[in-house]
């Protein structure tokens, strides 16, 4: 049996404890900034980041489906415009978000996409116009208006203000499209 002096054993124990404490401190230090930034963000801004980005991603992805599934040139033109514009809005939201706050890049509403994914032709066009173009644009409009009214982060509010005219234009285009296709002109 090897006999070690008590000082050597105590030194080894202290070194081990110091290593564990350092590792635990390093983990806490790297996780804390992101949590602190998210905690600083007002509830209205957090809701906007979640709801606004989901609405934009849903509109964008549904529009991409529409460009391949629709048989109507007006629906395709509307969808192409929405897809292009919403990609820019999505980028602007990510750029405006406070440092350390995670903004989902692609988190569309799966139920909305599933409702149109297997449809084709006139049935697709009707469902897309009513459920996505009208109801979806109205939901997107509400999310952006809520941020402008209640948000506290100036960069997010500014991004919402800049995007609002485009979203309003999308909604007006959706209403016009519904009217031309003899569908309900307002979302249910």
C-alpha positions in Angstrom: 0.0 0.0 0.0 1.3 3.5 -0.9 1.2 6.0 1.8 0.8 9.6 0.8 1.3 12.6 3.1 -1.9 14.2 4.3 -0.9 17.5 2.6 -0.7 15.7 -0.8 -4.2 14.2 -0.4 -5.7 17.5 0.7 -4.0 19.3 -2.3 -5.4 16.7 -4.7 -8.9 17.1 -3.3 -8.7 20.9 -3.5 -7.5 20.7 -7.1 -10.4 18.5 -8.0 -12.9 20.8 -6.3 -11.4 23.8 -8.0 -11.7 22.1 -11.4 -15.4 21.2 -10.8 -16.2 24.7 -9.6 -14.4 26.3 -12.6 -16.4 24.0 -15.0 -19.7 24.8 -13.3 -18.9 28.5 -13.4 -18.0 28.4 -17.1 -21.3 26.7 -17.9 -23.3 29.3 -15.9 -21.4 32.2 -17.5 -22.1 31.1 -21.1 -25.8 30.4 -20.5 -26.5 33.6 -18.5 -26.2 36.3 -21.3 -28.9 34.8 -23.5 -31.2 34.2 -20.6 -30.6 37.7 -19.3 -31.4 39.2 -22.7 -34.6 37.3 -23.1 -35.6 38.2 -19.6 -35.0 41.9 -20.4 -37.4 41.8 -23.3 -40.9 43.0 -22.6 -43.7 40.4 -22.8 -45.3 42.3 -25.8 -42.0 42.1 -27.7 -41.6 38.4 -26.9 -45.1 37.7 -28.1 -44.4 39.7 -31.3 -41.2 37.8 -32.0 -43.1 34.5 -31.6 -46.4 35.4 -33.3 -45.0 37.8 -35.9 -42.3 35.5 -37.2 -44.7 32.5 -37.2 -47.3 34.5 -39.2 -44.7 35.7 -41.7 -43.2 32.2 -42.1 -46.6 30.7 -42.5 -47.6 33.2 -45.2 -44.2 32.8 -47.0 -44.3 29.0 -47.0 -48.0 28.8 -48.0 -47.2 31.2 -50.8 -44.5 28.9 -52.0 -46.9 26.0 -52.0 -49.4 28.2 -53.9 -47.0 29.0 -56.7 -46.7 25.3 -57.5 -50.3 24.1 -56.7 -52.5 26.9 -58.0 -53.9 26.9 -61.5 -54.9 30.6 -61.3 -52.4 33.2 -62.6 -53.8 35.8 -60.2 -53.4 33.5 -57.2 -49.8 32.7 -58.3 -49.0 36.4 -58.8 -50.3 37.2 -55.3 -48.3 34.3 -53.8 -45.1 35.2 -55.5 -45.4 38.8 -54.2 -46.1 37.6 -50.6 -43.3 35.1 -50.7 -40.7 37.7 -51.8 -42.0 40.4 -49.5 -42.2 38.2 -46.4 -38.7 36.8 -46.9 -37.5 40.5 -46.6 -39.7 41.1 -43.6 -38.4 38.0 -41.9 -34.8 39.1 -42.4 -35.6 42.6 -41.1 -37.2 41.1 -37.9 -34.1 39.0 -37.3 -31.9 42.0 -37.8 -34.0 44.2 -35.5 -34.2 41.7 -32.6 -32.1 42.4 -29.6 -28.7 40.6 -29.3 -29.0 37.2 -27.7 -32.7 36.8 -28.5 -33.5 33.8 -30.6 -35.8 34.7 -33.6 -37.1 31.6 -35.3 -36.0 31.6 -39.0 -38.6 29.1 -40.2 -41.4 28.2 -37.8 -44.6 28.2 -39.9 -48.0 27.1 -38.5 -48.0 23.4 -39.6 -51.8 23.1 -39.4 -52.3 25.9 -41.9 -49.8 24.4 -44.3 -51.3 21.0 -43.9 -54.8 22.4 -44.7 -53.6 23.3 -48.2 -50.8 20.9 -48.9 -52.8 18.2 -50.6 -55.3 20.4 -52.5 -55.0 21.2 -56.2 -56.7 23.4 -58.7 -59.8 25.4 -57.9 -60.2 23.8 -54.5 -56.7 24.8 -53.6 -57.3 28.4 -54.8 -60.5 28.8 -52.8 -58.9 27.4 -49.6 -55.7 29.4 -50.1 -57.5 32.7 -50.6 -59.9 32.2 -47.7 -57.7 30.6 -45.1 -54.2 31.9 -45.9 -54.5 35.1 -47.9 -57.4 36.6 -46.0 -57.3 35.0 -42.5 -53.6 34.7 -42.4 -52.9 38.2 -43.6 -55.4 39.5 -41.1 -53.5 37.6 -38.3 -50.2 38.9 -39.5 -51.6 42.5 -39.6 -52.8 42.1 -36.0 -49.5 40.9 -34.7 -47.6 43.8 -36.3 -50.2 46.4 -35.1 -50.0 45.0 -31.6 -46.2 45.4 -31.5 -46.5 49.0 -32.8 -49.1 49.8 -30.0 -47.6 47.8 -27.1 -44.0 46.9 -27.9 -41.2 48.4 -25.9 -38.1 47.5 -27.9 -37.6 50.5 -30.3 -35.8 48.4 -33.0 -38.6 45.8 -33.1 -41.3 48.6 -33.1 -39.4 50.3 -36.0 -39.2 47.0 -38.0 -43.0 46.5 -37.4 -43.7 50.0 -38.5 -41.6 49.6 -41.7 -43.3 46.3 -42.5 -46.9 47.4 -41.8 -47.6 49.1 -45.1 -46.5 45.9 -47.0 -48.7 43.7 -44.8 -51.6 46.1 -45.3 -51.0 46.0 -49.0 -51.0 42.2 -48.9 -54.3 42.2 -47.0 -55.9 44.6 -49.5 -54.6 42.5 -52.4 -56.1 39.4 -50.7 -59.5 41.1 -50.4 -59.4 42.2 -54.0 -58.4 38.7 -55.1 -61.3 37.2 -53.1 -63.7 39.7 -54.6 -62.5 38.9 -58.2 -62.9 35.1 -57.5 -66.4 35.7 -55.9 -65.3 34.6 -52.5 -65.9 36.2 -49.1 -63.9 39.5 -49.0 -63.2 39.3 -45.3 -61.7 36.7 -43.1 -64.0 34.6 -41.0 
